[in-house]
């Protein structure tokens, strides 16, 4: 009942997503009303990949917004701007997508409750049906890990304060906190998220 294309930037597949989803339908039982999600990086012109996704039967998008601040996006090494995120959502709406999730990162360098609220308001301005929010983690052997001593990162207590503020704020705005990192308007809970959350079986290919 769910197909999810994630990990990295699957939107780079462009029109190749069409035969891939066709193969999935051919070799696996995909229900008619299955949730088919594509992760998309909002950098650049997204109309071509969105059109291909729509043609392939994708009915849910996960857009990697991450932040509404262009300086923060640059620091994170993202190749898109806040405007790119809004344009991607606008194009998706024009193509008929009515189930859009935006990714957000919290616990960012130089962040506090004020900058977090600004990021939340930015994400909410795009009117998504779903929001996924993740705390920044500096993994070993990454550029951020090497830079960690030069980054003004919030400590654990400050990050926890950001997380709890976000939970309250999004619930006030009509989003249900249905899973630890996920918030949805009624009826738009991610089926794949619930499958993981309930420890159900799934097939991962990569």
VMD Tcl script that draws the C-alpha trace (Angstrom):
set ca {
  {0.00 0.00 0.00}
  {3.04 2.30 -0.16}
  {6.06 2.87 -2.39}
  {8.77 5.29 -1.28}
  {11.68 6.68 -3.31}
  {14.15 8.23 -0.89}
  {17.73 8.28 0.26}
  {19.83 10.84 -1.57}
  {18.07 12.68 -4.35}
  {15.87 10.30 -6.37}
  {14.41 13.27 -8.25}
  {17.67 13.21 -10.28}
  {16.18 10.20 -12.04}
  {13.96 12.58 -14.00}
  {11.86 10.77 -16.59}
  {13.57 7.49 -15.69}
  {11.19 7.33 -12.74}
  {8.45 6.32 -15.19}
  {9.87 2.91 -16.26}
  {11.08 2.24 -12.70}
  {7.60 2.64 -11.24}
  {6.27 0.66 -14.18}
  {8.60 -2.20 -13.24}
  {7.51 -1.99 -9.60}
  {3.88 -2.32 -10.69}
  {4.76 -5.22 -12.99}
  {6.65 -7.32 -10.44}
  {4.90 -6.36 -7.19}
  {1.30 -5.99 -6.19}
  {0.72 -2.25 -5.89}
  {-2.78 -1.33 -4.86}
  {-4.71 1.17 -6.91}
  {-4.82 3.67 -4.04}
  {-1.22 3.06 -2.92}
  {0.75 6.00 -1.55}
  {3.69 6.56 -3.91}
  {6.18 9.12 -2.59}
  {9.14 10.76 -4.29}
  {11.76 12.74 -2.40}
  {12.74 15.85 -4.32}
  {15.51 18.38 -3.92}
  {13.98 21.79 -4.75}
  {17.13 23.10 -6.47}
  {16.76 24.39 -10.01}
  {13.91 23.80 -12.45}
  {11.73 21.06 -10.97}
  {8.89 21.10 -13.51}
  {10.35 18.33 -15.69}
  {10.83 15.81 -12.89}
  {7.50 16.71 -11.31}
  {5.72 16.18 -14.62}
  {7.43 12.81 -15.03}
  {6.53 11.86 -11.45}
  {2.89 12.75 -12.04}
  {2.84 10.70 -15.23}
  {4.39 7.76 -13.38}
  {1.68 7.79 -10.73}
  {3.54 9.50 -7.89}
  {0.89 11.00 -5.61}
  {2.97 12.26 -2.70}
  {6.07 14.46 -2.59}
  {8.69 14.93 0.12}
  {10.44 18.23 -0.53}
  {13.81 18.83 1.17}
  {13.21 22.38 2.37}
  {15.41 22.05 5.52}
  {15.27 25.78 6.37}
  {13.75 29.05 5.25}
  {17.00 30.97 5.63}
  {19.28 31.18 2.61}
  {22.41 31.72 4.74}
  {21.58 28.61 6.75}
  {20.95 26.58 3.59}
  {24.33 27.65 2.24}
  {26.03 26.68 5.50}
  {24.34 23.27 5.30}
  {25.74 22.80 1.82}
  {22.33 22.84 0.18}
  {22.16 23.86 -3.46}
  {18.70 25.43 -3.28}
  {17.25 28.61 -1.84}
  {14.10 29.21 0.16}
  {12.55 30.65 -3.00}
  {13.32 27.41 -4.83}
  {11.35 25.51 -2.20}
  {8.30 27.73 -2.63}
  {8.54 27.56 -6.42}
  {8.77 23.75 -6.31}
  {5.65 23.53 -4.16}
  {3.83 26.01 -6.43}
  {4.73 23.99 -9.53}
  {3.66 20.76 -7.82}
  {0.29 22.25 -6.94}
  {-0.21 23.41 -10.52}
  {0.46 19.86 -11.70}
  {-2.18 18.48 -9.34}
  {-0.19 17.19 -6.36}
  {-2.31 17.48 -3.23}
  {-0.16 15.59 -0.73}
  {3.10 17.41 -0.09}
  {5.49 16.98 2.82}
  {8.30 19.40 3.65}
  {11.48 18.37 5.48}
  {12.80 20.67 8.19}
  {16.01 20.53 10.24}
  {16.27 21.82 13.80}
  {19.20 22.26 16.16}
  {21.04 24.15 13.44}
  {24.14 26.36 13.89}
  {23.29 29.75 15.44}
  {19.71 28.62 15.96}
  {17.37 29.52 18.81}
  {13.62 29.60 19.36}
  {13.31 32.78 17.30}
  {15.09 31.36 14.23}
  {13.19 28.09 14.63}
  {9.85 29.92 14.64}
  {10.91 31.74 11.47}
  {11.72 28.41 9.81}
  {8.41 26.93 10.96}
  {6.49 29.94 9.65}
  {8.32 29.60 6.33}
  {7.38 25.94 6.03}
  {3.78 26.66 7.04}
  {3.58 29.44 4.42}
  {3.87 26.72 1.75}
  {0.72 25.12 3.20}
  {2.00 21.52 3.25}
  {-0.12 18.55 4.29}
  {2.79 17.01 6.20}
  {6.02 18.11 7.88}
  {9.01 15.93 8.76}
  {11.42 17.50 11.24}
  {14.83 16.13 12.14}
  {17.46 17.22 14.66}
  {20.83 17.93 13.04}
  {23.35 15.24 13.91}
  {27.04 15.63 13.12}
  {28.18 12.23 11.87}
  {31.83 11.20 11.85}
  {33.73 11.52 8.55}
  {31.49 14.38 7.40}
  {32.42 18.00 6.75}
  {30.16 19.14 9.58}
  {31.90 16.81 12.03}
  {35.27 18.28 11.07}
  {33.83 21.81 11.49}
  {32.01 21.06 14.76}
  {34.35 23.14 16.94}
  {33.77 26.22 14.79}
  {29.98 25.86 14.66}
  {27.78 27.57 17.21}
  {25.50 24.58 17.78}
  {22.83 24.54 20.49}
  {23.55 22.19 23.37}
  {21.33 19.19 24.22}
  {19.04 21.18 26.52}
  {18.60 23.96 23.97}
  {17.92 21.43 21.20}
  {15.34 19.69 23.38}
  {13.72 23.08 24.02}
  {13.55 23.68 20.26}
  {11.99 20.26 19.70}
  {9.30 20.76 22.35}
  {8.56 24.27 21.07}
  {8.15 22.89 17.55}
  {5.79 20.15 18.73}
  {3.55 22.65 20.52}
  {3.64 25.18 17.69}
  {2.75 22.74 14.94}
  {-0.05 21.21 16.98}
  {-1.44 24.73 17.48}
  {-1.37 25.12 13.69}
  {-3.49 21.99 13.17}
  {-0.83 19.31 12.71}
  {-1.06 16.02 14.55}
  {2.22 14.79 16.06}
  {1.65 11.18 15.01}
  {5.26 9.95 15.07}
  {8.41 11.23 16.78}
  {9.65 13.29 13.80}
  {6.45 13.64 11.77}
  {3.45 15.94 11.81}
  {0.40 15.79 9.56}
  {-2.94 17.35 8.86}
  {-5.80 14.94 9.44}
  {-5.78 12.11 6.91}
  {-2.30 12.87 5.58}
  {-0.19 10.74 7.91}
  {2.59 9.09 5.88}
  {1.73 5.44 5.31}
  {5.40 4.52 5.01}
  {6.17 6.29 8.30}
  {3.40 4.37 10.05}
  {4.68 1.11 8.60}
  {8.12 1.68 10.13}
  {6.61 2.99 13.37}
  {4.45 -0.12 13.77}
  {7.42 -2.42 12.96}
  {5.68 -3.90 9.92}
  {7.55 -5.65 7.13}
  {8.85 -3.76 4.12}
  {11.24 -4.40 1.23}
  {14.20 -2.06 0.86}
  {16.08 -1.90 -2.45}
  {19.16 0.18 -3.09}
}
mol new
graphics top color blue
foreach p $ca { graphics top sphere $p radius 0.5 }
foreach p [lrange $ca 0 end-1] q [lrange $ca 1 end] { graphics top cylinder $p $q radius 0.2 }
display resetview
